Amino acid sequence: MLKTCVFDANGNLINIGEWDYMLKPVEVAPAQYDEEGNLISEAVYEVRATNPLPEGAYTEEREVVYDEVYGWRLADDPAPVSDKERLEALEAAMLEVILRG
C-alpha cells in the first residue's frame, strides 16, 4: 500500500501518513471597542500550524506494510524481531551448542 511518509533532513523516517500540522486559529488582531464598550470591529484570527514540519523535512509516497504487533513500517525495511523471537533463537542456539558438546 502506498502512503505519504515524512523524512527528516537526514533521510530518517519520522512519520507514516499525512503530517499533522495541528492547525489552530490564532488571534492576530484583538476586537476593537469604543469608549462605551460597543464593538467596532471583531477580532481577526488566522489559522496557523502549531506543529510545522521540521527544518529540511520532506515527504514521499512509499510502499508500506502493516504488522499487527509493530504497526506500520516501510515495505523495504526488515521486519522487527520481538524479544520473544530473540529469546527463542538464543535458546535454540544454546541447545545446539550443548548437544554438539
C-alpha positions, 0 to 999 in steps of 0.5 A, a space after each residue: 500500500 502506498 502512503 505519504 511518509 515524512 523524512 527528516 533532513 537526514 533521510 530518517 523516517 519520522 512519520 507514516 501518513 499525512 503530517 499533522 500540522 495541528 492547525 489552530 486559529 490564532 488571534 492576530 488582531 484583538 476586537 476593537 471597542 469604543 469608549 462605551 464598550 460597543 464593538 467596532 470591529 471583531 477580532 481577526 484570527 488566522 489559522 496557523 500550524 502549531 506543529 510545522 514540519 521540521 527544518 529540511 523535512 520532506 515527504 514521499 509516497 512509499 510502499 508500506 506494510 502493516 504488522 499487527 504487533 509493530 504497526 506500520 513500517 516501510 515495505 523495504 525495511 526488515 521486519 522487527 524481531 520481538 524479544 520473544 523471537 530473540 529469546 527463542 533463537 538464543 535458546 535454540 542456539 544454546 541447545 545446539 551448542 550443548 548437544 554438539 558438546 
